[in-house]
Amino acid sequence: MIHTLRERMRLLISRFGRRTNRLPTRPAPLRFQYANSATARPSLWSRQNIGPSSLVFVPPSLSANEQTLVDSFHKLTYDAVGPNGSRSYFVSWLGYGMFKWPTDLWNYQQIISETQPDVIIETGTYRGGSALFLATICDLLGHGQIITIDVDETYRQSVPCHPRITYLHGSSTEPTIVDQVRAVVGTRENVMVILDSDHQRDHVLDELRTYSRFIPRGGHLIVEDTNINGHPVHAEFGPGPWEAVEIFLAENPGFYADRNQERFFLTHNPRGFLRRLAA
């Protein structure tokens, strides 16, 4: 029998080795690229800081029970109304509101950082929150311009003022508006489009036929709110974005629905993340 603490410690050390209270060595912190000019203030971030990661989780096929679970949660988050009348997907970016599901915004960030579009065209400005979100991501990249279009002028005087954002007022399919978009885009070819205006099928289909012409090979054309008309929410809406996508894809074999963008399972844009074939 061991009678002393010293003898016990020796036995433990002989069995398991000597312990140490030293913390594990931490990797050196990331160092951002700063401006070289002696008169310039150091920048907290520059385009050179973008990481190399392009890992994408490919969502597995869900069982019927799993899909029912996802759809049930989708309906809960979509239909729930707070005491103040607001809904869970009314969110804000730097104080400016928008109707977006947060994981969809995360996907936008990843798409933009990977493809670095010259211009992002958005139909449906609302309060300007999504346009500001897109512009902020472009700020971090040091590249990109936003064109946002809305026929409703309710919030025209209160939308954010940002040097990367151009506001156009009118219907997104009106020829004069399309001409203005074409003039702003100019000769730039790397264009991304997000459609979120009138959700009636015929209008969305008109938008798809119009703005798909701006999309380069491998580029993204996103149709928002394909979840309505029972996919799985707002079943009473009638033919909407989902049905417009079905017609558009049947007409345009050069585009496909990128289901990998649905890796969070819950999205307001199921089958709405369209992409043009790279070749």
N, C-alpha and C positions, 0 to 999 in steps of 0.2 A: 504494500500500500504506500502511496505517495503522501508524505507528511508535510511537505513544505510547498509554498507557492512557487518558489524558484524551480523546484523539481518538476512541478506541473507545467510551467512555461517551457522548460527545456523539452519535455515530452511533446507538447503541442507543436513546437517549432520543428522538432525532428520529423513529425508526421506531415505537417502542412506548409512548412516553410515560414520564414519571418514575414509578418505583416508590416505594412507601411501606411502612414497617414497621408502620404503625398498624393495629391490629385493627379489624375491622368494628364499627360501632356496634351494641351489643346492645339489644334491647328492654327496657323497664323491667320489673323483676320484678313478678309478681302480688302484690297486696297483699290479704291476707285481711281479712274483716270482723271487728272485735274488739268485745267488749262495751263499751258506753259508760259503764257505771257505774265510778266512780272506785275503788270498793272491790272490784270483780270482777277476777279474774285474766284476762288476755287469753286468748281462745279461739283455738286454732290453726286451727280450721275451723268454719264455720257453714253453714247451709243455703243462704245467699245466694251461697256460693262455687261452687255447681254450675254447670258450663259449659253452653253452649247447644247443644252438638253432639248431633245426632240422626242422624248419618250411619250408614247400615247397609250393609255390603257384601252384595249379593245374590249368593249362590253360583251359579256357572254350572252347567249340566248337565255331568256328567262322562261321558267316553267309557267304554266297557267296560273298556279297559285301565287308565284312571285310577281307576275304581271298584274294580277288582281290587287296585290298589296301595294304596288307602285301606283296604280290607278286610283286606289282608295285614298292614299296620301295626297296624290295630285288634286283630287276633288276637294279634299279637306282644306288644303292650302289655298286653293282657288276660290272656294265658295265662302270661306270664313270671313266674317265681317266684324271688325272691332267696335267697341262702344262709340267711337268717334266716326263710324261709318267707313273707315279706311280698310284696305285689304293688305294681306301679307306681302304681296308683290308690288305694292306701292313703296318704292325705295327712293333714296336720294343719293346724289354724288356731289360732295362739297356744297350741300345745301340746295341743290336743284333736283326737283322730282322727276320720276319716270316710272312707268309700269314695266318692270323687268324681273325675271327670276334670277337671283344672284349667280347661280351656276352657269347660266347662259352668258352673263357678263364675263365670267372667268374664261369661258371658251373664246369669246371675242378677243380678250387680251392675248390669249395664246395664239390665235390665228394671226392677229396683227403682228405680234412679235416675230412669228415665223415667216410671214410673207412680206411684211413691211410695205404695205400698199402706199402708192403715191397719193391716192385720193380715196376717201370712203364716202359713198353716197348713202344718205339715210333719208327715207321717206317716213314722215310722221315725227315732227319735232316735239310736240306737246310742250312741256316746261323747259326743255333744253338739257335735262339731266344726262340723257344718253349721249347727246352730241358732245357735252363737256367731258364725259367719261372717255369717249373715243379720242377726243383732243388731248386729254391728259396722258393717255397711253402713247400717243404720237409725240408728245413733249418728251417723255422718257426715252423714246427712240430717236428724237431729234429729227423726225421725218414724218411727213403726212399732212394732208389737209382734209377737212370735213365739209361736205355740202349737205345741208339738212333742209328738207322741204316740208311745208305744211300749208294746207288751205285754211286752217282755223287760226285766226289772229287773236284769240282770247288772251294768250300769254306773250304776245309779241313784244310788249314793252318790258317784260321782266325776265327774258331769257338771258343766259350768261353771255357776256361779251368776251370773246377769246380770239386772238389773232389767227388761229387755225380754222375757225368756224366761219362758213359763209351761209347765211340764211336766205332762202328763197321762199316767197309767199305765193301760193297758188296750188292747183292740182298737180300731182306728180306726173300725170300722164298728159297734161296739156302741152301741145306742141311748143308754145313759147317758153315754158318752163324747161322742157327737155333741151331746147336750143340753148338756154342759159347754162344748163348743166354741162352740155357739150363744150360751150365756150370756156367755162372754168376749168374743165378737165384738160382741154387743149390737146397737146401731143403726148401727154402722159398716158402710159398704157397699163400700169399696174393699178387696177381699180377694184375695190371691194364694194359690194352693195348690200344694204340691209333694208328690207321692205317692212314697214310697220305703220301704214296709213289706213285707209278704208279697207276693211277685211272682207267685203263682199267678193265672192269668187270672181266675177267678171272684171272687177277693178284690179284685183291682185294679178289675174292672168294678163291683163293689159300691161301692168307694171313689169311682170316677168318678161314678156315679149319685148318690151321697150328697153329695159335696163340690162338684160342679158347680153346685149350687144357691147356693153362696156367691159365685160368680164374677160380677162386674158386666159390663156390655157393654164390650168391648175388653180385658177382664181375662185373666189367664194362669192356666192349669191345666196343670202340668207332670207328666208321667208318666215316672219315671226307669227306667233299665235296660230300655228297649224293645229293646236290642241283643241280649238273650239269646234262646234258642231259635232260633239260626241267623241272627240279624239284625245282625251276622254271627257272633256268638260263642256259646259254650255251647249247641251245637246239640241236646244231649241233654236240655235242661231240660224241654221240654214246653210246652204253651200258657201264655203269660205275659203281660207288660204289652203287648207289640205286638199280640197277638190281642185283648186287652181293648180297646185303643184302636180297633181296626177295628170291633168291635161297637158301641162307644160312639158313634163318629162316624156310623155308619149310623143309629143311633137319634136322634142330635141334630144336625140340619143347622145349628143355630146355632153350632156349634163347628167349627174347622178346625185342621189341623196347620200350624203356622207354620214352614215349612222354611227361612226366612231365618235362624232361630236356629241352623242347622247350617252356618254360614258358615266354621267352622274345619274342615269336612269330617269330622273325627273327633269323634263325640259318643257318649256312652253312652245318649243319649235320642233316637235317630232316630225321627221322626214322633211324638215324645213332647212337644214344645213346643206344647201346644194353646192356642188362644185363642178367646174368644167374639167373635162378630161385633159390631162397634161399633154397627150399626143393623140 
